[in-house]
Amino acid sequence: MDTSEVEALFAQTLVGDYEAEEAWTAVHALRGDGSREIFEFAAAWCLSDDPLKRARAADILCQLRRAPVTSAPGEQPKWDKPEWLFRGESYSLVTKMLEDERDPAVLYSAIHALGHLHNASAVSLILRYQDHPDENVRFAVSFALGCYPNDPQSVCGLLKLTSDTDAEVRDWAVFGLGVQGDADSPEIRAALLRCLDDASEDVRMEAAAGLGKRQDRRVIPRLRAMLDEPNFGVRAAEAAAALLGFDRVPREWSAEDYKSALASKFQISD
């Protein structure tokens, strides 16, 4: 990618609002060709007076990776495991940006970036924003903490966010705590049990999966009801499979298959 292409893509990241598809197409293109030139361009934007430029800088820096290699002209790129680039430098830039940042949109991007950069030192910094008045910022916190689901500080933050007033925040907090994480305690199980009664179906499903993963039989009555729903969700299948001790979800199984197996294993009578 030459300099003119890099400049054009950076300009494209500013088109429309933050969620604009055209802008995100450019972000993904820049992430996927993580040259030193792209890194330096994004690093300069970290110091911009324009909040959108600062947000885009964090969006790009957090997932810079080496471009895929092609063996011959016209051959499809070989997408192996990503080779992440400039992570240490990017982490320093994003954490420096957060020292004085107040704009919610920039906080949203920067906190997400701290999750993507996979530096466990970020957890204490992420936690500073768990009570932020903007629900989008708290959503970023729930996502980022979920990237460190077994860190004790992260677990405490996720536990708190399972009671957030925003459903999406709760959803990602329960997903991080219960599904992504392996930590287990009476407090975690109590939070997941409480979330089985959440107003959000997504939260209820994530909670069931988390309890199934921990082999907590108290989820079974609610899980059986979930399996009775038309087009029962993948999380219900995951919860049932985990309770049954399966290494994988048998995708060919119907709800009745799961219910029959649960009834047999746990001696449940209708």
Secondary structure, 3 states (H helix, E strand, C coil): CCHHHHHHHHHHCCCCCCCCHHHHHHHHHHHCCCCHHHHHHHHHHCCCCCHHHHHHHHHHHCCCECCCECCCCCCCCECCCCCECCHHHHHHHHHHHHCCCCCHHHHHHHHHHHHHCCCHHHHHHHHCCCCCCCHHHHHHHHHHHHCCCCCHHHHHHHHHHCCCCCHHHHHHHHHHHHHHCCCCCHHHHHHHHHHCCCCCHHHHHHHHHHHHHCCCHHHHHHHHHHHCCCCCCHHHHHHHHHHCCCCCCCCCCCHHHHHHHHHHHHCCCC
